[in-house]
Amino acid sequence: MMLKLLRYRSEDGGTRLVAATDDGAGFVRDVTSLAALAGEAIAQGIGLAAMVDRVGVEGSIDLAAALAEGRLLSPLDHADSAHIVLSGTGLTHLGSAEGRDKMHRAAAAGDKLTDSMRMFLEGVEGGKPAPGTVGQQPEWFYKGDGSQLVAPGGDLVMPAFAKDGGEEPELAGIYLIGPDGAPWRLGFCLANEFSDHVTERHNYLWLAHSKLRQAALGPELLLGDLPADVRGTSRIVRHGAVLWEKPFLSGEANMSHSIANLEHHHFKYALFRRPGDIHVHFFGTATLSFSEGIATQPGDVFEIEAAPFGLPLRNRLVKAEADTVEVRTL
């Protein structure tokens, strides 16, 4: 039976951890923090699910009602958001090169492969190595720290200078670095990675700029292994009506890289193994409304849903006011 953990905001402003299965949901007894629960599980040498069993669950909660009331937060937490690292990998899903290649093909002459297509094909060939071996490294990008995380139902804010605010429906792995520097995967979340595709299309070397944006996580942290075949739906709602809708696929059956290979090429860097840090790593997608000519507008609502996650992720697009940055000399 699949176990999911959620973080609930009480009326007094405090938080509680919720454990949910297909049979219902209740509060993890005397636990307010996912990081604290995971840290204790590491110390005791047991898994998160076993830790929940050891602590116990009490009461009951209607998750759909809690989501509608805005009481469900991103599952992870840290006392200092600077110690949450957001990163991701692209061109990791079968078919994911098509949209990117369309964006970059104008820069290629004749039958020459674009850099994106070449990287994608290298991933198809070497992205799923045999256990114990290292496969082809993927494209990698940095998105920011925990201050960039948006709660379920919150607004995704594109900067005033942004050219686009586009959805990216995908899955993210959540990790805690243990006291000895070992990364521990806590589970998986539904995610909207959110990027500026117009900026990236101008020049693929601006990918780094296009990814420095907010991101949203669904309220559920799925414990254990990710199903090999994850199927969901991504849609954009404008003025109460569906503007665009399309299925999306994830899970290793639909990916050119294994999860283990993506994890290796992130955590091989020692600076990403600092004890106590939390990492959110986005695994990529092959489904973008931008690739089909959709131009998002402030007020649009992104909706992402996929089994085995029982709750959808919804976020409204907002554009920030322009601001001026002045660098001063001391």
Protein Blocks (a to p, Z undefined) as FASTA:
>chain_A
ZZdddddddfkopacdddddfkbccddehiabfklmmmmmmmnopafklmmmmnopedjd
dfklmmmnopaccfbdcfblklpccdddehkbghklmmmmmmmmmmpghjbccfklmmmm
mmmmmmmccehiacdddddddfbdfklpccehiacdddfkbcbdcddddddddddddfko
pacdfbdcdddebpafklmmmpmklmmmmmmccddddfbdcehjddfbdcddddddeehi
afbdcdddedjklccbdfklmmmmmmmpmklmcghiacdddebjabdfklnopacdehia
cdddddfbfbdcddddddddddddddddZZ
